Amino acid sequence: MTHSLSIRTALATVAFLCLGSAVGRAEEAKAGIEHTMAAYNAALNGGDTSRVLPLYTEDGVFMPPFSQSAVGKTAIKTAYDAVFAELKFHVKFAVVELVQMAPTWAFVRTNSAGTTDHHSTGKTTSEANQELFVFKKGEDGTWRIARYSFSPTNPPIP
């Protein structure tokens, strides 16, 4: 009877330690992804392509509405340079959902809101979007944007 109890105790301890380890890894992933999201938010508001690029994977894909996908860092650089040439953002992202799907893959659903200055017209407009980010954890342990798509939630201005 004692031997059986010892085995059950040992198995329960192993299960507890494994669960604790998994919870720790999930919290670590969440912190890493939230760090990248904060860096992206700052780079976007700063209008700084050189700060955006390191946040993407080498084969990253940027999928803005009404545009073709920008695939890879060269195309992503071109796309963000064009965006920042026209727009100055004052937005804040709110993480609505963060799901780690595998040890090196996660997705994040966000909402963002704020204002955007349009350089060509001098106007400031209200900005609101819903976004979907897919993150990949690199060999260096850094979570980077592998795919990013968004759509406006404000009705179009006539």
HUQUI-V949516 format. One record per backbone hydrogen bond with DSSP energy under -1.0 kcal/mol. CO is the residue of the C=O (numbers start at 1). NH is the residue of the N-H. If there is no record, write none. Layout:
BEGIN
co-><CO,CO>
nh-><NH,NH>
END
This chain:
BEGIN
co-><1,2,3,4,5,6,7,8,9,10,11,12,13,14,15,16,17,18,19,20,21,22,23,24,25,26,27,28,29,30,31,32,33,34,35,36,37,38,39,40,41,42,43,44,48,48,49,52,53,55,57,58,60,61,62,63,64,70,72,73,74,75,76,77,78,79,80,81,82,83,86,88,90,92,94,97,99,104,105,105,106,107,108,109,109,110,111,112,113,114,115,116,117,118,123,125,127,128,129,130,131,132,133,134,134,135,136,138,142,144,145,146,147,148,149,151>
nh-><5,6,7,8,9,10,11,12,13,14,15,16,17,18,19,20,21,22,23,24,25,26,27,28,29,30,31,32,33,34,35,36,37,38,39,40,41,42,43,44,45,46,48,47,51,52,53,55,56,145,60,73,72,148,70,150,67,62,76,77,78,79,80,81,82,83,84,85,86,87,119,117,115,113,111,109,107,137,101,102,135,99,133,96,97,131,94,129,92,127,90,125,88,122,118,116,114,153,112,151,110,149,108,146,147,106,144,141,138,136,57,61,134,63,132,130>
END
